[in-house]
Amino acid sequence: MAPKYYIVRVDTVLIFGEKKKIGWKGMVGKTTVSSSAPLGWGGGERYNSGYSIKSIELPGSLYVRWHSLANKKTYHQGIKVSEDIRNKMREYHDIRCGYYDLLLPYKNNILLGLAPDGMISVFLNGGCFDNELQFKVQAVEYKVADDFVYPELSEEAQAYVDEYGVPVGIW
C-alpha cells in the first residue's frame, strides 16, 4: 500500500518461511493500491495488492524492492518477522464479521505501507481485523540502471505532488 498520490510500483517481493525451508518470490502486481489519505495510512485498507500464500509455515522474513514514482527513487529492504508477530498470527479469536457473519479468527495478513521517502510501515491484519502497526523500518535507496525510466504519475497525482511536494519523515 502507498499513500494516496504517492504511487509506488513493487517489482520484487521475496518471502521466506520461519524455518527457512520454504521461500516464495514474485512480482506482486503492476500497481500498488493507495491509502485513502495522502499523508498517512488512514482508511480500512487491508488486502490491497498482494497475493495469498497457503502454507504450513508463517513468514520469517521478507524482502521488498519498489519504485517511488513521486520522487523517482527506488528502495529496497529486508524485513524480519519477529516471533511476537508470528504468535499474533497463530492466536485464535472467536470473531465473526461481514455480511455473511463469517468466522475469520486469525490476523493472517502482513501489509506493507511503502512511503515515498523509503519508510516502510509493517501492519498486521485479517478479515475481521483492522490494520495494527507492528513497526517501521527505513529502506535503503537502490541504484537502478542509468537508462531506467520511471512510469509517469497520473495527472491528478502529479498535480498533487507538484503543489505539495514529497513529504519526508512523517510516515
MILO-650902 format. One record per atom (N, C-alpha, C): residue in three letters; atom name; x, y, z. Coordinates in steps of 0.2 Angstrom, whole numbers. Layout:
BEGIN
+------+------+-------+-------+-------+
: code : site :     x :     y :     z :
+------+------+-------+-------+-------+
:  ALA :   CA :     X :     Y :     Z :
...
+------+------+-------+-------+-------+
end
This chain:
BEGIN
+------+------+-------+-------+-------+
: code : site :     x :     y :     z :
+------+------+-------+-------+-------+
:  MET :    N :     4 :    -6 :     0 :
:  MET :   CA :     0 :     0 :     0 :
:  MET :    C :     4 :     6 :     0 :
:  ALA :    N :     2 :    11 :    -4 :
:  ALA :   CA :     6 :    18 :    -4 :
:  ALA :    C :     1 :    23 :    -2 :
:  PRO :    N :     4 :    29 :     0 :
:  PRO :   CA :    -1 :    34 :     2 :
:  PRO :    C :    -4 :    37 :    -5 :
:  LYS :    N :   -10 :    39 :    -4 :
:  LYS :   CA :   -13 :    42 :   -10 :
:  LYS :    C :    -9 :    47 :   -13 :
:  TYR :    N :    -9 :    47 :   -20 :
:  TYR :   CA :    -5 :    51 :   -24 :
:  TYR :    C :     3 :    50 :   -25 :
:  TYR :    N :     5 :    46 :   -20 :
:  TYR :   CA :    12 :    44 :   -20 :
:  TYR :    C :    13 :    37 :   -22 :
:  ILE :    N :    11 :    36 :   -28 :
:  ILE :   CA :    11 :    29 :   -31 :
:  ILE :    C :    18 :    26 :   -31 :
:  VAL :    N :    18 :    19 :   -29 :
:  VAL :   CA :    24 :    15 :   -30 :
:  VAL :    C :    22 :     9 :   -34 :
:  ARG :    N :    28 :     7 :   -37 :
:  ARG :   CA :    27 :     0 :   -41 :
:  ARG :    C :    32 :    -5 :   -38 :
:  VAL :    N :    29 :   -10 :   -35 :
:  VAL :   CA :    33 :   -15 :   -32 :
:  VAL :    C :    36 :   -20 :   -38 :
:  ASP :    N :    42 :   -21 :   -38 :
:  ASP :   CA :    45 :   -26 :   -43 :
:  ASP :    C :    47 :   -32 :   -40 :
:  THR :    N :    49 :   -32 :   -34 :
:  THR :   CA :    51 :   -39 :   -31 :
:  THR :    C :    49 :   -39 :   -24 :
:  VAL :    N :    46 :   -45 :   -23 :
:  VAL :   CA :    45 :   -47 :   -16 :
:  VAL :    C :    47 :   -54 :   -15 :
:  LEU :    N :    51 :   -55 :   -10 :
:  LEU :   CA :    54 :   -62 :    -8 :
:  LEU :    C :    51 :   -63 :    -1 :
:  ILE :    N :    48 :   -69 :     0 :
:  ILE :   CA :    46 :   -71 :     7 :
:  ILE :    C :    49 :   -78 :     9 :
:  PHE :    N :    52 :   -78 :    15 :
:  PHE :   CA :    55 :   -84 :    17 :
:  PHE :    C :    51 :   -87 :    23 :
:  GLY :    N :    50 :   -93 :    23 :
:  GLY :   CA :    46 :   -96 :    29 :
:  GLY :    C :    50 :   -96 :    35 :
:  GLU :    N :    47 :   -96 :    41 :
:  GLU :   CA :    50 :   -96 :    48 :
:  GLU :    C :    56 :  -101 :    49 :
:  LYS :    N :    55 :  -107 :    45 :
:  LYS :   CA :    60 :  -112 :    46 :
:  LYS :    C :    66 :  -111 :    40 :
:  LYS :    N :    65 :  -106 :    36 :
:  LYS :   CA :    69 :  -105 :    30 :
:  LYS :    C :    70 :  -111 :    26 :
:  LYS :    N :    65 :  -115 :    26 :
:  LYS :   CA :    65 :  -121 :    21 :
:  LYS :    C :    61 :  -120 :    15 :
:  ILE :    N :    56 :  -115 :    16 :
:  ILE :   CA :    52 :  -113 :    10 :
:  ILE :    C :    52 :  -106 :     9 :
:  GLY :    N :    53 :  -104 :     2 :
:  GLY :   CA :    53 :   -97 :     0 :
:  GLY :    C :    49 :   -96 :    -6 :
:  TRP :    N :    46 :   -90 :    -6 :
:  TRP :   CA :    42 :   -88 :   -12 :
:  TRP :    C :    45 :   -82 :   -15 :
:  LYS :    N :    44 :   -81 :   -21 :
:  LYS :   CA :    46 :   -75 :   -24 :
:  LYS :    C :    41 :   -73 :   -30 :
:  GLY :    N :    41 :   -67 :   -32 :
:  GLY :   CA :    37 :   -65 :   -37 :
:  GLY :    C :    36 :   -58 :   -37 :
:  MET :    N :    33 :   -55 :   -43 :
:  MET :   CA :    30 :   -49 :   -44 :
:  MET :    C :    24 :   -48 :   -41 :
:  VAL :    N :    22 :   -43 :   -37 :
:  VAL :   CA :    16 :   -43 :   -33 :
:  VAL :    C :    10 :   -41 :   -38 :
:  GLY :    N :    12 :   -36 :   -42 :
:  GLY :   CA :     7 :   -33 :   -47 :
:  GLY :    C :     9 :   -27 :   -50 :
:  LYS :    N :     6 :   -25 :   -55 :
:  LYS :   CA :     8 :   -19 :   -59 :
:  LYS :    C :     8 :   -13 :   -55 :
:  THR :    N :     3 :   -12 :   -51 :
:  THR :   CA :     2 :    -6 :   -47 :
:  THR :    C :     1 :    -8 :   -40 :
:  THR :    N :     2 :    -4 :   -36 :
:  THR :   CA :     1 :    -5 :   -28 :
:  THR :    C :    -5 :     0 :   -27 :
:  VAL :    N :   -10 :    -3 :   -23 :
:  VAL :   CA :   -16 :     1 :   -21 :
:  VAL :    C :   -14 :     7 :   -16 :
:  SER :    N :   -17 :    12 :   -17 :
:  SER :   CA :   -16 :    18 :   -12 :
:  SER :    C :   -20 :    18 :    -6 :
:  SER :    N :   -17 :    21 :    -1 :
:  SER :   CA :   -21 :    23 :     5 :
:  SER :    C :   -26 :    28 :     3 :
:  SER :    N :   -31 :    29 :     8 :
:  SER :   CA :   -36 :    34 :     7 :
:  SER :    C :   -34 :    41 :     8 :
:  ALA :    N :   -28 :    41 :    11 :
:  ALA :   CA :   -25 :    48 :    13 :
:  ALA :    C :   -18 :    49 :    10 :
:  PRO :    N :   -17 :    55 :     8 :
:  PRO :   CA :   -10 :    57 :     5 :
:  PRO :    C :    -5 :    57 :    10 :
:  LEU :    N :    -6 :    58 :    17 :
:  LEU :   CA :    -1 :    59 :    22 :
:  LEU :    C :    -1 :    54 :    27 :
:  GLY :    N :    -4 :    48 :    26 :
:  GLY :   CA :    -4 :    43 :    31 :
:  GLY :    C :    -7 :    37 :    28 :
:  TRP :    N :    -9 :    32 :    33 :
:  TRP :   CA :   -11 :    26 :    31 :
:  TRP :    C :   -18 :    25 :    34 :
:  GLY :    N :   -22 :    30 :    33 :
:  GLY :   CA :   -29 :    30 :    36 :
:  GLY :    C :   -34 :    26 :    31 :
:  GLY :    N :   -39 :    24 :    34 :
:  GLY :   CA :   -44 :    20 :    30 :
:  GLY :    C :   -44 :    13 :    32 :
:  GLY :    N :   -48 :     9 :    29 :
:  GLY :   CA :   -49 :     2 :    31 :
:  GLY :    C :   -46 :    -3 :    26 :
:  GLU :    N :   -40 :     0 :    23 :
:  GLU :   CA :   -37 :    -5 :    18 :
:  GLU :    C :   -34 :   -11 :    21 :
:  ARG :    N :   -35 :   -16 :    18 :
:  ARG :   CA :   -32 :   -22 :    21 :
:  ARG :    C :   -29 :   -27 :    16 :
:  TYR :    N :   -32 :   -29 :    11 :
:  TYR :   CA :   -29 :   -34 :     7 :
:  TYR :    C :   -29 :   -30 :     0 :
:  ASN :    N :   -23 :   -26 :    -1 :
:  ASN :   CA :   -23 :   -22 :    -7 :
:  ASN :    C :   -20 :   -25 :   -13 :
:  SER :    N :   -14 :   -26 :   -13 :
:  SER :   CA :   -11 :   -28 :   -20 :
:  SER :    C :    -6 :   -34 :   -19 :
:  GLY :    N :    -8 :   -38 :   -15 :
:  GLY :   CA :    -3 :   -44 :   -13 :
:  GLY :    C :    -6 :   -50 :   -16 :
:  TYR :    N :    -3 :   -55 :   -14 :
:  TYR :   CA :    -6 :   -62 :   -16 :
:  TYR :    C :    -6 :   -66 :   -10 :
:  SER :    N :    -9 :   -72 :   -10 :
:  SER :   CA :   -10 :   -76 :    -4 :
:  SER :    C :    -6 :   -82 :    -5 :
:  ILE :    N :    -3 :   -84 :     1 :
:  ILE :   CA :     2 :   -90 :     1 :
:  ILE :    C :    -1 :   -94 :     6 :
:  LYS :    N :    -3 :  -100 :     4 :
:  LYS :   CA :    -6 :  -105 :     9 :
:  LYS :    C :     0 :  -110 :    10 :
:  SER :    N :     2 :  -110 :    16 :
:  SER :   CA :     7 :  -114 :    18 :
:  SER :    C :     7 :  -116 :    26 :
:  ILE :    N :    11 :  -121 :    28 :
:  ILE :   CA :    11 :  -123 :    35 :
:  ILE :    C :    16 :  -119 :    38 :
:  GLU :    N :    20 :  -115 :    35 :
:  GLU :   CA :    24 :  -110 :    38 :
:  GLU :    C :    22 :  -103 :    38 :
:  LEU :    N :    23 :  -100 :    44 :
:  LEU :   CA :    22 :   -92 :    44 :
:  LEU :    C :    28 :   -89 :    41 :
:  PRO :    N :    28 :   -83 :    39 :
:  PRO :   CA :    34 :   -79 :    36 :
:  PRO :    C :    39 :   -78 :    42 :
:  GLY :    N :    45 :   -79 :    40 :
:  GLY :   CA :    51 :   -77 :    44 :
:  GLY :    C :    54 :   -71 :    42 :
:  SER :    N :    55 :   -70 :    36 :
:  SER :   CA :    57 :   -63 :    33 :
:  SER :    C :    55 :   -62 :    26 :
:  LEU :    N :    55 :   -55 :    25 :
:  LEU :   CA :    53 :   -53 :    18 :
:  LEU :    C :    58 :   -48 :    15 :
:  TYR :    N :    58 :   -48 :     9 :
:  TYR :   CA :    62 :   -43 :     5 :
:  TYR :    C :    58 :   -40 :     0 :
:  VAL :    N :    58 :   -33 :     0 :
:  VAL :   CA :    54 :   -29 :    -5 :
:  VAL :    C :    58 :   -24 :    -8 :
:  ARG :    N :    57 :   -23 :   -15 :
:  ARG :   CA :    60 :   -18 :   -19 :
:  ARG :    C :    55 :   -14 :   -22 :
:  TRP :    N :    55 :    -8 :   -22 :
:  TRP :   CA :    49 :    -4 :   -25 :
:  TRP :    C :    52 :     3 :   -28 :
:  HIS :    N :    48 :     5 :   -33 :
:  HIS :   CA :    50 :    12 :   -36 :
:  HIS :    C :    45 :    17 :   -34 :
:  SER :    N :    47 :    22 :   -31 :
:  SER :   CA :    43 :    28 :   -29 :
:  SER :    C :    42 :    32 :   -35 :
:  LEU :    N :    36 :    33 :   -38 :
:  LEU :   CA :    35 :    37 :   -44 :
:  LEU :    C :    35 :    44 :   -43 :
:  ALA :    N :    34 :    46 :   -37 :
:  ALA :   CA :    33 :    53 :   -35 :
:  ALA :    C :    40 :    57 :   -35 :
:  ASN :    N :    45 :    53 :   -32 :
:  ASN :   CA :    52 :    56 :   -32 :
:  ASN :    C :    57 :    53 :   -36 :
:  LYS :    N :    55 :    48 :   -40 :
:  LYS :   CA :    59 :    44 :   -45 :
:  LYS :    C :    65 :    41 :   -41 :
:  LYS :    N :    64 :    37 :   -36 :
:  LYS :   CA :    69 :    34 :   -32 :
:  LYS :    C :    66 :    27 :   -32 :
:  THR :    N :    71 :    22 :   -31 :
:  THR :   CA :    70 :    15 :   -30 :
:  THR :    C :    73 :    13 :   -23 :
:  TYR :    N :    69 :     9 :   -19 :
:  TYR :   CA :    71 :     7 :   -12 :
:  TYR :    C :    71 :     0 :   -12 :
:  HIS :    N :    75 :    -3 :    -7 :
:  HIS :   CA :    74 :   -10 :    -5 :
:  HIS :    C :    76 :   -11 :     2 :
:  GLN :    N :    73 :   -17 :     5 :
:  GLN :   CA :    74 :   -18 :    12 :
:  GLN :    C :    72 :   -25 :    14 :
:  GLY :    N :    76 :   -28 :    18 :
:  GLY :   CA :    74 :   -35 :    21 :
:  GLY :    C :    71 :   -33 :    27 :
:  ILE :    N :    66 :   -37 :    29 :
:  ILE :   CA :    62 :   -36 :    35 :
:  ILE :    C :    61 :   -43 :    39 :
:  LYS :    N :    63 :   -43 :    45 :
:  LYS :   CA :    62 :   -49 :    49 :
:  LYS :    C :    56 :   -49 :    52 :
:  VAL :    N :    52 :   -54 :    52 :
:  VAL :   CA :    46 :   -55 :    55 :
:  VAL :    C :    47 :   -59 :    62 :
:  SER :    N :    46 :   -55 :    67 :
:  SER :   CA :    48 :   -57 :    74 :
:  SER :    C :    43 :   -63 :    76 :
:  GLU :    N :    46 :   -67 :    81 :
:  GLU :   CA :    42 :   -72 :    84 :
:  GLU :    C :    35 :   -69 :    87 :
:  ASP :    N :    36 :   -63 :    90 :
:  ASP :   CA :    30 :   -60 :    93 :
:  ASP :    C :    24 :   -59 :    87 :
:  ILE :    N :    26 :   -57 :    82 :
:  ILE :   CA :    21 :   -56 :    76 :
:  ILE :    C :    19 :   -63 :    74 :
:  ARG :    N :    23 :   -68 :    73 :
:  ARG :   CA :    20 :   -74 :    71 :
:  ARG :    C :    16 :   -77 :    77 :
:  ASN :    N :    17 :   -76 :    83 :
:  ASN :   CA :    12 :   -78 :    88 :
:  ASN :    C :     6 :   -75 :    88 :
:  LYS :    N :     6 :   -68 :    86 :
:  LYS :   CA :    -1 :   -65 :    85 :
:  LYS :    C :    -4 :   -68 :    79 :
:  MET :    N :    -1 :   -70 :    74 :
:  MET :   CA :    -4 :   -73 :    68 :
:  MET :    C :    -7 :   -80 :    70 :
:  ARG :    N :    -4 :   -83 :    75 :
:  ARG :   CA :    -7 :   -90 :    77 :
:  ARG :    C :   -12 :   -90 :    82 :
:  GLU :    N :   -13 :   -84 :    85 :
:  GLU :   CA :   -18 :   -83 :    90 :
:  GLU :    C :   -25 :   -83 :    87 :
:  TYR :    N :   -29 :   -88 :    90 :
:  TYR :   CA :   -36 :   -89 :    88 :
:  TYR :    C :   -41 :   -84 :    91 :
:  HIS :    N :   -45 :   -80 :    88 :
:  HIS :   CA :   -50 :   -76 :    90 :
:  HIS :    C :   -57 :   -78 :    88 :
:  ASP :    N :   -62 :   -79 :    93 :
:  ASP :   CA :   -68 :   -81 :    91 :
:  ASP :    C :   -72 :   -75 :    88 :
:  ILE :    N :   -71 :   -73 :    82 :
:  ILE :   CA :   -74 :   -67 :    80 :
:  ILE :    C :   -77 :   -68 :    73 :
:  ARG :    N :   -83 :   -65 :    72 :
:  ARG :   CA :   -86 :   -66 :    65 :
:  ARG :    C :   -88 :   -59 :    63 :
:  CYS :    N :   -88 :   -58 :    56 :
:  CYS :   CA :   -89 :   -52 :    53 :
:  CYS :    C :   -92 :   -52 :    46 :
:  GLY :    N :   -94 :   -46 :    44 :
:  GLY :   CA :   -96 :   -46 :    37 :
:  GLY :    C :  -103 :   -48 :    36 :
:  TYR :    N :  -106 :   -47 :    30 :
:  TYR :   CA :  -112 :   -48 :    28 :
:  TYR :    C :  -115 :   -55 :    30 :
:  TYR :    N :  -110 :   -60 :    28 :
:  TYR :   CA :  -112 :   -67 :    29 :
:  TYR :    C :  -110 :   -70 :    36 :
:  ASP :    N :  -108 :   -65 :    41 :
:  ASP :   CA :  -106 :   -67 :    48 :
:  ASP :    C :  -101 :   -73 :    48 :
:  LEU :    N :   -96 :   -72 :    43 :
:  LEU :   CA :   -91 :   -77 :    43 :
:  LEU :    C :   -86 :   -77 :    49 :
:  LEU :    N :   -84 :   -83 :    51 :
:  LEU :   CA :   -79 :   -84 :    56 :
:  LEU :    C :   -72 :   -83 :    52 :
:  LEU :    N :   -69 :   -78 :    54 :
:  LEU :   CA :   -62 :   -76 :    52 :
:  LEU :    C :   -57 :   -75 :    58 :
:  PRO :    N :   -55 :   -80 :    61 :
:  PRO :   CA :   -52 :   -79 :    68 :
:  PRO :    C :   -45 :   -77 :    68 :
:  TYR :    N :   -41 :   -76 :    62 :
:  TYR :   CA :   -34 :   -75 :    63 :
:  TYR :    C :   -32 :   -69 :    60 :
:  LYS :    N :   -27 :   -66 :    63 :
:  LYS :   CA :   -23 :   -60 :    60 :
:  LYS :    C :   -18 :   -63 :    55 :
:  ASN :    N :   -20 :   -64 :    49 :
:  ASN :   CA :   -16 :   -68 :    45 :
:  ASN :    C :   -13 :   -65 :    39 :
:  ASN :    N :   -13 :   -58 :    39 :
:  ASN :   CA :   -10 :   -54 :    33 :
:  ASN :    C :    -5 :   -49 :    36 :
:  ILE :    N :     0 :   -49 :    32 :
:  ILE :   CA :     5 :   -43 :    33 :
:  ILE :    C :     5 :   -39 :    28 :
:  LEU :    N :     4 :   -32 :    29 :
:  LEU :   CA :     3 :   -27 :    25 :
:  LEU :    C :     9 :   -22 :    25 :
:  LEU :    N :    12 :   -20 :    20 :
:  LEU :   CA :    17 :   -16 :    20 :
:  LEU :    C :    15 :    -9 :    17 :
:  GLY :    N :    16 :    -4 :    21 :
:  GLY :   CA :    15 :     3 :    19 :
:  GLY :    C :    21 :     6 :    16 :
:  LEU :    N :    22 :     7 :    10 :
:  LEU :   CA :    28 :    10 :     7 :
:  LEU :    C :    28 :    17 :     5 :
:  ALA :    N :    31 :    21 :     9 :
:  ALA :   CA :    31 :    28 :     8 :
:  ALA :    C :    36 :    31 :     3 :
:  PRO :    N :    35 :    37 :     0 :
:  PRO :   CA :    40 :    39 :    -5 :
:  PRO :    C :    47 :    41 :    -2 :
:  ASP :    N :    48 :    41 :     4 :
:  ASP :   CA :    54 :    43 :     7 :
:  ASP :    C :    58 :    36 :     9 :
:  GLY :    N :    55 :    31 :     7 :
:  GLY :   CA :    58 :    24 :     9 :
:  GLY :    C :    56 :    21 :    15 :
:  MET :    N :    52 :    24 :    19 :
:  MET :   CA :    50 :    22 :    26 :
:  MET :    C :    45 :    16 :    24 :
:  ILE :    N :    45 :    11 :    28 :
:  ILE :   CA :    40 :     5 :    27 :
:  ILE :    C :    37 :     4 :    34 :
:  SER :    N :    30 :     5 :    34 :
:  SER :   CA :    26 :     3 :    40 :
:  SER :    C :    23 :    -4 :    39 :
:  VAL :    N :    25 :    -8 :    44 :
:  VAL :   CA :    23 :   -15 :    44 :
:  VAL :    C :    16 :   -16 :    48 :
:  PHE :    N :    11 :   -18 :    45 :
:  PHE :   CA :     4 :   -19 :    48 :
:  PHE :    C :     3 :   -26 :    48 :
:  LEU :    N :    -1 :   -28 :    53 :
:  LEU :   CA :    -4 :   -35 :    54 :
:  LEU :    C :   -12 :   -34 :    54 :
:  ASN :    N :   -15 :   -38 :    50 :
:  ASN :   CA :   -22 :   -38 :    50 :
:  ASN :    C :   -25 :   -44 :    48 :
:  GLY :    N :   -32 :   -45 :    47 :
:  GLY :   CA :   -35 :   -51 :    45 :
:  GLY :    C :   -42 :   -49 :    42 :
:  GLY :    N :   -46 :   -54 :    40 :
:  GLY :   CA :   -53 :   -52 :    38 :
:  GLY :    C :   -57 :   -48 :    42 :
:  CYS :    N :   -57 :   -49 :    49 :
:  CYS :   CA :   -61 :   -46 :    54 :
:  CYS :    C :   -57 :   -41 :    58 :
:  PHE :    N :   -51 :   -39 :    56 :
:  PHE :   CA :   -47 :   -35 :    60 :
:  PHE :    C :   -44 :   -29 :    55 :
:  ASP :    N :   -44 :   -23 :    58 :
:  ASP :   CA :   -41 :   -18 :    55 :
:  ASP :    C :   -33 :   -18 :    56 :
:  ASN :    N :   -30 :   -14 :    52 :
:  ASN :   CA :   -23 :   -13 :    52 :
:  ASN :    C :   -20 :   -12 :    59 :
:  GLU :    N :   -15 :   -16 :    61 :
:  GLU :   CA :   -12 :   -14 :    68 :
:  GLU :    C :    -4 :   -13 :    66 :
:  LEU :    N :    -2 :    -7 :    67 :
:  LEU :   CA :     5 :    -6 :    66 :
:  LEU :    C :     9 :   -10 :    70 :
:  GLN :    N :    14 :   -14 :    67 :
:  GLN :   CA :    19 :   -18 :    71 :
:  GLN :    C :    25 :   -14 :    72 :
:  PHE :    N :    28 :   -11 :    67 :
:  PHE :   CA :    34 :    -7 :    67 :
:  PHE :    C :    36 :    -4 :    61 :
:  LYS :    N :    41 :     0 :    61 :
:  LYS :   CA :    43 :     4 :    55 :
:  LYS :    C :    50 :     3 :    54 :
:  VAL :    N :    52 :     3 :    47 :
:  VAL :   CA :    59 :     2 :    46 :
:  VAL :    C :    61 :     6 :    40 :
:  GLN :    N :    67 :     9 :    40 :
:  GLN :   CA :    69 :    13 :    34 :
:  GLN :    C :    72 :     9 :    29 :
:  ALA :    N :    70 :     9 :    23 :
:  ALA :   CA :    73 :     6 :    17 :
:  ALA :    C :    79 :    10 :    15 :
:  VAL :    N :    83 :     6 :    11 :
:  VAL :   CA :    89 :     9 :     8 :
:  VAL :    C :    88 :    11 :     0 :
:  GLU :    N :    90 :    16 :    -2 :
:  GLU :   CA :    90 :    18 :    -9 :
:  GLU :    C :    94 :    13 :   -13 :
:  TYR :    N :    91 :    11 :   -19 :
:  TYR :   CA :    93 :     6 :   -23 :
:  TYR :    C :    95 :     9 :   -30 :
:  LYS :    N :   101 :     8 :   -32 :
:  LYS :   CA :   104 :    11 :   -38 :
:  LYS :    C :   101 :     7 :   -44 :
:  VAL :    N :    97 :    10 :   -48 :
:  VAL :   CA :    95 :     7 :   -54 :
:  VAL :    C :    99 :     9 :   -60 :
:  ALA :    N :    98 :     5 :   -66 :
:  ALA :   CA :   102 :     7 :   -72 :
:  ALA :    C :   101 :    14 :   -74 :
:  ASP :    N :   106 :    17 :   -77 :
:  ASP :   CA :   106 :    24 :   -79 :
:  ASP :    C :   100 :    25 :   -84 :
:  ASP :    N :    98 :    20 :   -88 :
:  ASP :   CA :    93 :    21 :   -93 :
:  ASP :    C :    86 :    19 :   -91 :
:  PHE :    N :    86 :    18 :   -84 :
:  PHE :   CA :    79 :    16 :   -81 :
:  PHE :    C :    74 :    22 :   -82 :
:  VAL :    N :    68 :    20 :   -84 :
:  VAL :   CA :    63 :    26 :   -85 :
:  VAL :    C :    57 :    24 :   -80 :
:  TYR :    N :    56 :    29 :   -75 :
:  TYR :   CA :    51 :    28 :   -71 :
:  TYR :    C :    44 :    29 :   -74 :
:  PRO :    N :    39 :    25 :   -73 :
:  PRO :   CA :    32 :    27 :   -76 :
:  PRO :    C :    30 :    34 :   -73 :
:  GLU :    N :    26 :    37 :   -77 :
:  GLU :   CA :    23 :    43 :   -75 :
:  GLU :    C :    17 :    43 :   -70 :
:  LEU :    N :    17 :    47 :   -66 :
:  LEU :   CA :    11 :    48 :   -61 :
:  LEU :    C :     5 :    50 :   -66 :
:  SER :    N :    -1 :    48 :   -63 :
:  SER :   CA :    -7 :    51 :   -66 :
:  SER :    C :    -7 :    59 :   -66 :
:  GLU :    N :   -11 :    62 :   -70 :
:  GLU :   CA :   -11 :    69 :   -70 :
:  GLU :    C :   -14 :    72 :   -63 :
:  GLU :    N :   -18 :    68 :   -60 :
:  GLU :   CA :   -21 :    70 :   -53 :
:  GLU :    C :   -15 :    70 :   -48 :
:  ALA :    N :   -12 :    64 :   -48 :
:  ALA :   CA :    -6 :    63 :   -43 :
:  ALA :    C :    -1 :    68 :   -44 :
:  GLN :    N :     1 :    69 :   -51 :
:  GLN :   CA :     7 :    74 :   -52 :
:  GLN :    C :     5 :    81 :   -50 :
:  ALA :    N :    -1 :    83 :   -51 :
:  ALA :   CA :    -3 :    90 :   -49 :
:  ALA :    C :    -3 :    90 :   -41 :
:  TYR :    N :    -5 :    85 :   -38 :
:  TYR :   CA :    -4 :    85 :   -30 :
:  TYR :    C :     3 :    85 :   -28 :
:  VAL :    N :     7 :    81 :   -31 :
:  VAL :   CA :    14 :    81 :   -29 :
:  VAL :    C :    18 :    88 :   -31 :
:  ASP :    N :    16 :    91 :   -37 :
:  ASP :   CA :    19 :    97 :   -39 :
:  ASP :    C :    17 :   103 :   -34 :
:  GLU :    N :    10 :   102 :   -31 :
:  GLU :   CA :     8 :   108 :   -26 :
:  GLU :    C :    11 :   107 :   -19 :
:  TYR :    N :    11 :   100 :   -17 :
:  TYR :   CA :    13 :    99 :   -10 :
:  TYR :    C :    20 :    96 :    -9 :
:  GLY :    N :    23 :    94 :   -14 :
:  GLY :   CA :    30 :    91 :   -14 :
:  GLY :    C :    29 :    84 :   -11 :
:  VAL :    N :    35 :    81 :   -10 :
:  VAL :   CA :    36 :    74 :    -7 :
:  VAL :    C :    38 :    75 :     0 :
:  PRO :    N :    33 :    73 :     5 :
:  PRO :   CA :    35 :    74 :    12 :
:  PRO :    C :    40 :    69 :    14 :
:  VAL :    N :    44 :    70 :    19 :
:  VAL :   CA :    49 :    66 :    22 :
:  VAL :    C :    48 :    66 :    29 :
:  GLY :    N :    49 :    60 :    32 :
:  GLY :   CA :    49 :    59 :    39 :
:  GLY :    C :    43 :    60 :    43 :
:  ILE :    N :    37 :    59 :    39 :
:  ILE :   CA :    31 :    59 :    43 :
:  ILE :    C :    27 :    52 :    43 :
:  TRP :    N :    30 :    47 :    40 :
:  TRP :   CA :    27 :    41 :    40 :
:  TRP :    C :    28 :    37 :    46 :
+------+------+-------+-------+-------+
end
